[in-house]
Amino acid sequence: MTLKSRDERLARIRRKRRLIRAGIAQRKGMMRRAAVFALCGALAAAWPWGRADVRAQAGEPCTAGMVMPVHNGTIVAQFDKPAQTWMAGHRGVDILAKEGDELVAPATGVISHAGKVAGKSTVSIRVRSFTLTFEPAQTSLPVGTSVLRGKPFATVAGRSDHCDGACVHWGIKVSKGNYVDPERWLTPQSIRLVPVS
């Protein structure tokens, strides 16, 4: 093998290695971008409240997952999750309200119940895998009616076991007997994507 042909062969090998490294780097970049898009898509799809504003830019604010069901509402009794689902606790929040006050949908969903439960006047909205419950509440909308975030769906009215004439109880049920704190969904959340090396 001549010196010239050896140098040409080495040059070809170096070029090939550079192309392989460039291809790997490009694939890594594509995989990283695909992972970011998949993460954003998954977050948007998993977000249970109608209008999540998920952004890929670090530090950009998102909107709150829900809106307060009473205009300018004040929470007068906070969520108190029981240690076990069968134990006593406060499975929601009580919002200052009087008889006849308008209730707006905290999130876009469907009326899943309207009527009495154990003598209490209740209305429920199904939002993906969650059920939002309101007591005392009454609506003229039939079950199956779509309701939009921030739009009226019911009024504070009827019987309640602890909110008669002074408040409305709002709960978020995630499974049988398992509730989460509605107040946490009233605060705008920020999603930050951190690059991995």
Steps between C-alpha positions, in 0.01 A plus 500: 500500500642837399517792738251695288241219495547450876436871564193494275367194684555666840331818373198293385483328842517839678226641273286194566551533877412873486182418308411227748560737795296774328221250434500386862495860623216581260305194615559597865374850427196363320435258786533781755258720303257208460518436876424867574202498259379169644527638854310816409236295320466261792470788747236667285307175455519408868393845616144449618360848480396606153745785436853428616759739361806272490810662356843364425681824582642481852348750739196597293186501715210264447138586575333356807347157447159625616312817582318575826136383468371810683590845356754664735451204734674468836585162647368485858580133577798322348554145379584248774580161350427211734777249573276225356217539247245374755605745775354843578647802321409793279511368142493835326489872573214722617467825307312799639168517311134573562179348370451587132867577424607386152745212465738490202673187374859485630593297190341385176306178551159332502222505761512147643250538785233749609271423792503376859756280672408402859258793510763752382459704177801425281628553147803319356712574193711228339836631376693216336578258784395741778160588647442851636226507766301801627266521801250658542445551129215475252492523122241493225751334266440129433766235563727474195504876430844641417616792713783738423770624733393828661140476377194471729363150557308516831401711799560465872166357616338214690611300803848437635630330814738787589470779244134612523475864390863589577727313260533245223707185544723414200673162479713324236463122504774301325372153593250340735541676835824669390498880469767762425529862611318731254699802618822369344338521153424872542870596495678543165761228455828528316653203318875515454689272261859448609748391230687177565863462406 
